[in-house]
Every structure is written in structure tokens, then in C-alpha cells.
Amino acid sequence: MKKFCLALDLIDDPELIAEYENYHQNIWPEVRQSILDSGIINMEIYRVQNRLFMIIEAEDSFSFESKNNLDQNNPKVQEWEELMWKFQQQLPDSKAGEKWRLMDRIFSL
């Protein structure tokens, strides 16, 4: 099993943050299915202030490239991603259009 941790910021507006969290309480069924179809076994998102942390546990065969290809061919996932940009902002030094940034593990017990 693979594990990945990613980070992203939200626009620092309490109303937008509440709306974003509300969307994630009931994600669209097509988005949920696309996550599972990509080989992701578990996904969790945590928030502190306007910073998000995502933890992904995935099958050994999982790759972000494959997930991206699946997402690009799924109109509902594209609609969801476009909607989420209303709430999200890139981390400093991100590439154009880059959302979630993969974090480097610096410690493991």
C-alpha cells in the first residue's frame, strides 16, 4: 500500500470555508466513484485555519498520472474540480493550475 500527503490552501473567508466543508460532507457520487476507481483505498482531508492536508492510502498500482487521465475523461469530476476552485488557492510557488501539492515526509517512527 502507498501513502501520500498533500497540502492546499483555501481562500481565507469563513463563509467560503464553511461552504467548502459542506460540499465535502456529501461529495458527488461520481467523484467518490472516480476516487475509488483510481485505486485509492482511503482519503482524508484535515483543516487548520485555511490550510488543508490530504492523506491518501492507495493500492500499490496507484499513480497520480493514471488518476489524472481518468479525471480528465470524467465530465462530473471536471465539473467538481472547477467548482472547488471557487474555494481553493494555490500554495506559494505552485505551478500555474497546480492545486494539491505533494508533501515530503521528513519523519517516520
C-alpha positions as a printed NumPy array, in Angstrom:
array([[  0.   ,   0.   ,   0.   ],
       [  1.143,   3.534,  -0.806],
       [  0.556,   6.628,   1.326],
       [  0.653,  10.225,   0.149],
       [  0.183,  13.521,   1.976],
       [ -0.758,  16.68 ,   0.122],
       [ -1.45 ,  20.302,   1.04 ],
       [ -3.574,  23.098,  -0.37 ],
       [ -4.912,  26.413,   0.9  ],
       [ -8.463,  27.673,   0.917],
       [ -9.391,  31.294,   0.378],
       [ -9.337,  32.72 ,   3.895],
       [-13.041,  33.514,   4.142],
       [-15.129,  31.803,   6.874],
       [-18.255,  31.602,   4.699],
       [-16.377,  30.035,   1.778],
       [-14.613,  27.611,   4.103],
       [-17.951,  26.537,   5.612],
       [-19.396,  26.035,   2.121],
       [-16.337,  24.008,   1.059],
       [-16.669,  21.773,   4.121],
       [-20.365,  21.327,   3.406],
       [-19.604,  20.084,  -0.123],
       [-17.19 ,  17.564,   1.356],
       [-19.784,  16.197,   3.766],
       [-21.697,  14.916,   0.741],
       [-19.35 ,  14.595,  -2.212],
       [-20.962,  13.814,  -5.525],
       [-21.331,  10.059,  -6.122],
       [-19.412,  10.309,  -9.408],
       [-16.479,  11.96 ,  -7.635],
       [-16.476,   9.302,  -4.91 ],
       [-16.551,   6.542,  -7.519],
       [-13.704,   8.111,  -9.505],
       [-11.564,   8.183,  -6.36 ],
       [-12.211,   4.504,  -5.717],
       [-11.753,   3.551,  -9.386],
       [ -8.282,   5.137,  -9.381],
       [ -7.027,   2.712,  -6.736],
       [ -7.401,   4.995,  -3.728],
       [ -8.5  ,   2.952,  -0.72 ],
       [ -8.887,   5.778,   1.787],
       [ -8.744,   9.559,   1.596],
       [ -8.965,  12.016,   4.467],
       [ -8.802,  15.803,   4.461],
       [ -7.931,  17.833,   7.563],
       [ -8.041,  21.589,   8.021],
       [ -6.282,  24.1  ,  10.24 ],
       [ -7.322,  27.693,   9.571],
       [ -7.341,  27.856,   5.763],
       [ -4.705,  25.148,   5.143],
       [ -5.826,  21.679,   4.071],
       [ -3.946,  18.403,   4.459],
       [ -4.987,  15.343,   2.475],
       [ -3.879,  11.816,   3.331],
       [ -4.279,   9.187,   0.621],
       [ -3.864,   5.445,   1.095],
       [ -3.774,   3.663,  -2.238],
       [ -3.138,   0.338,  -3.886],
       [  0.442,  -0.318,  -4.988],
       [ -0.65 ,   0.127,  -8.613],
       [ -1.919,   3.695,  -7.988],
       [ -0.306,   6.612,  -9.824],
       [ -1.226,  10.285,  -9.989],
       [ -0.728,  10.185, -13.759],
       [ -3.333,   7.435, -14.134],
       [ -5.719,   9.24 , -11.762],
       [ -5.3  ,  12.457, -13.75 ],
       [ -6.065,  10.63 , -17.008],
       [ -9.248,   9.158, -15.508],
       [-10.286,  12.567, -14.167],
       [ -9.686,  14.336, -17.493],
       [-12.148,  11.943, -19.144],
       [-14.862,  12.313, -16.494],
       [-17.14 ,  15.361, -17.028],
       [-18.57 ,  15.234, -13.472],
       [-15.095,  15.196, -11.939],
       [-14.14 ,  18.145, -14.15 ],
       [-17.279,  19.984, -13.029],
       [-16.425,  19.277,  -9.374],
       [-12.829,  20.451,  -9.803],
       [-13.961,  23.667, -11.478],
       [-16.435,  24.295,  -8.64 ],
       [-13.751,  23.679,  -5.997],
       [-11.543,  26.433,  -7.497],
       [-14.108,  28.884,  -6.064],
       [-12.786,  27.98 ,  -2.619],
       [ -9.166,  26.998,  -3.219],
       [ -5.991,  28.971,  -3.702],
       [ -2.592,  27.713,  -4.67 ],
       [  0.256,  27.352,  -2.25 ],
       [  3.107,  29.81 ,  -2.789],
       [  5.496,  28.789,  -5.601],
       [  2.909,  26.452,  -7.192],
       [  2.917,  25.978, -10.944],
       [  0.085,  27.503, -12.958],
       [ -3.086,  25.465, -12.38 ],
       [ -1.478,  23.29 ,  -9.681],
       [ -3.795,  22.546,  -6.788],
       [ -2.845,  19.925,  -4.231],
       [  0.912,  19.775,  -3.594],
       [  2.595,  16.533,  -2.628],
       [  4.38 ,  16.84 ,   0.711],
       [  7.785,  15.381,   1.538],
       [  7.916,  13.069,   4.515],
       [ 10.556,  14.355,   6.91 ],
       [  9.991,  11.915,   9.79 ],
       [  8.655,   8.419,  10.344],
       [  8.626,   6.458,  13.611]])
